[in-house]
Structures are given as structure tokens and as C-alpha cells.
Amino acid sequence: MLNGVVLISYINELRDRGATLNAAVERGSELRLRPVLMASLAAAIGLLPASIATGIGSETQKPLARVVVGGMITAPVLLLLVLPALYKLVHSYSALQKSTRRMVTSEEKNSLAGA
């Protein structure tokens, strides 16, 4: 979750500096790729022995370790592909709504002035 917050805040920072929506999302995702993959890979490799263990007590550790390793593999995919796509979608929709409101407001003013 923290990586997602850092990614979104960096994208917002790039947009504040004047980058377009697409450029900010692409650059932010590109720069966060290595740290996210390294953190997830380190955690997954650390729990790999517990997920394939066959010794005494492994019956209780295996399921939990497998779930955590699976989460460590899927989290970067969601973070680096789905989150930027949702960010683009939400901000594009928001910009569309704002422009539609401005058009309606200016049309209403014109119709009131002409009446």
C-alpha cells in the first residue's frame, strides 16, 4: 500500500511541475518500477523456503507462506499496471466533467444574456 501512495504522490508532483497526465503517469510508473520489484522480490524469496518446506511443522507454515508469496507476486503487477490505469481513468473523467460544466455554464450565460 505504501508503494501505491508514493507512486500517486510522485505522479501528482510531476503534474504540479507541468507534465501532462500521460507523461506523468508513464514517468512515475517507470521510476517506481525497480523499487517495487526489488521489495516484492526480496519478500517473496525470503518466504520461498517456508512455502516449499516439508519438515516438521511445515503443515502450518506452508499455506500462509504460499499466500504471502502469491501476494508479493501479484501486488507489483496491480501497483504498476492497474493503479496508473485507474489514475488516468479517474483524472480523465474528472477533467471531462469540469469541461462539460464550463460549457454548460457559458451556454447558460449566453442564453440568459440573449433573452
Number of C-alpha atoms within 10 A of each C-alpha: 8 6 16 18 11 13 24 18 13 19 24 17 14 18 16 11 10 11 15 12 16 15 14 23 23 15 15 22 21 12 12 17 16 10 12 20 16 12 13 18 16 12 15 20 13 13 19 16 12 20 21 14 14 12 8 8 9 14 13 10 16 19 14 14 21 17 12 17 22 12 14 21 16 12 18 22 14 13 20 21 12 12 18 22 15 11 15 16 12 12 12 14 12 12 12 12 12 12 12 12 12 12 12 12 12 12 12 12 12 11 10 9 8 7 6
